Amino acid sequence: FQKDAENGRQLHKESFSQSVRDMEEVRPSWDNPMQFVFACISFAVGLGNVWRFPYLCQMHGGGGFLIPYAIMLVLEGLPLFYLELTLGQLMRKGSIGAWKAVNPYLVGVGAGSMVISFLVCVYYNAIVSWSLWYLFHSFENPLPWANCPVNSNNTGIVEECAKSSATEYFWYRETLDISPTISDSGS
């Protein structure tokens, strides 16, 4: 009887380890190729491409900037983008796992891309929150950034707003809520 119990435990242990291996091997995949294409486009084309790139292009020479940009895009940007996509698809791992499979010393490349993705998400969330803040305040009549606010004793406008503008005052004091001087700790 004891021998049968040991065989049963061994069989249970083997089936458990086999099911764990099966769970690790089964990974979700795309339902169709267009899902993958749209996911890549949504990752690659962000707010910076639509909003900031024309500004940067104008600041760094306009059309003359596009020539070295296009050269570097073709020689470096697209091949690296394609390399990372093919590594991820071939190995079916995340950024860290894919680079670790290539060489264990390249784990830092995967970790670096994750850190960059996190920082970009934080940056974009801040911009979207400011956009929503302005959207909700744009329904007020009159607009809060159209006129300087009245001071606390209702005798005139706030002195700081009079020295700058209503728009700057709203940005620094209402939106960002920063303190007037560096010696004040703020809110």
N, C-alpha and C positions, 0 to 999 in steps of 0.2 A: 504493500500500500504506500509506503514512504517513497519507494522508487517511482511509482506512478505520479505522486504529487510533485516530485522534483522534475520529472519529464514535462508535466503540465506547466510548471513555472518557467522552465526553459523555453517551451513552445510559446508561452505568452510573451516572454521577453523578446524572442525573435520576431514575433508578429508585430509587437509594439515598435521595435526598431525599424522594421520594414515599413510600417505605416508612417513613421516620422520621415524616413527617406522619401517615400512617395509624396508626402506633403511638401517637402523641400523642392522636389523636382517639378511639381505642378505649379506653374506661374501663370498669372493672367496674361492674355495676349489681346491684341486689337481685333475687334470684330471684322473690320474691313480696312483696307489700306488708306482710305480717305480719313479715317479717324486718326491714324498716325500722322498724316500730312497736316491736318488741321491742328493737332497738338503741337507739332513742330513749328508751324506758323505762329500759333499763339504764344509759344515760348520765345521765339526769335524776334517777333515784331511786337514791340511794346510801346509804352507812352513816349519813351525817349526817341524812338524812330520817327514818330509822327510829329511830336511837339518840339523836341530839342535839336534834332539833326539839322533842320533848315536854319535855325539860329546859329549853331556852331559852324555850319558851312559858310554863312554870311560873315561871321566874325573872323574866320581864318582864310579869307581870300575869295569867297564866292565860287565861281566856276573853276578857278585855278586849284582850289582845294579838292575838287572832285576827281581830278586826274590821279594824284597820289593815293587818294582814298580808294578809287576803283582798282588801282594796281595792287594795293595791299589786301583789298578784299578778295581778289582773285588768287593772289599768291599765298596768302596766309589765312585769312578769315574763313573762306569757304572750305578749304581742305581740312582745317582743324575742326570745323563744325561737322563736316562729313565723317571725320575720324571718330569723333565722340558719339555721333549717332550710330555708326556701324558697330562700334565697340559695345554700346549699350544693347543694341538689338541682337548682336551675335552672342553675347555672354548672358543676356537676360538678367543683368544685375544692375544695381544702382551705380551712381557715380564712383563711390569709394570702392565697391566690390569689383567693378570693371577694371579700374586702373590697378587694383591690387592683383588681379588675375594676370595682367600684363607683366607687372614687376612689383614685388612688395614695397620697393622704395618709392613707387609712384602713388602711394596712398595719399600723400599730401596734395597731389593734383586734384584728386576727387574731393578731399576735404575742403580745399580752396574753392572749388566750384560750388560746393554746398554753402560755404560762408558767403560767397558773392551772391548767390541766389537769395539767401536770407536777408542780406543787406538791401538788395534791390526790392524785395517785398516790403521791407520796413519803409524804404524811401517812397515807393509807390503808394503805400497805405497812407502815409502822411499827406501826400499830394491829393489823393482822393478825399481824405477827410477835410482838407482845406476847401476843396471844390464843393463838397456837400455843405460845409459851413457857409460859404458864400451863396450857394444856391438857396438855402433856407432863409438867410438874411435878405436875399434879394426880393422876397415877397413883402417886406416891410415898406410902409409908405410914411415918410420919405426914407430913402435908402440911408442906412446908418453911416455910410462912408461919404455921403453927399455933403453933410454940414458938420461943423465942429460942435461937440456937445457943450452944454451949459455947465459952468462950474458948480460946486456944491452949494454956494449961497445964492445962486441964480442972479448974479450981477453981471455976468459976461461969459464969454466962452473960455474954455480951459486954455491956460497960457501956453502949454506945450503944443497944443493943436494950432494955436494962432501962429506959432513960430514955424511950423512945418506945413502940413496940409491935413485935411479931414481924412483923406485916404490913408496917409501914413499913420496917423493917429489910430485909426480903426485897425490897421494891420498890426502895429506894435502893441497897442494897449488892449484891444478887444480880442483879436484873433490869437496872437502869440501870448498875450498877457505877461509881457516882460516888465521888469521893474524899470523905473526912470533912470536910475544910475547903477553903476556896478557895485557901489557900497551898500545898496539896499538888497536884501536877500530875495526879494520877489514874493510871489504868492505860492 
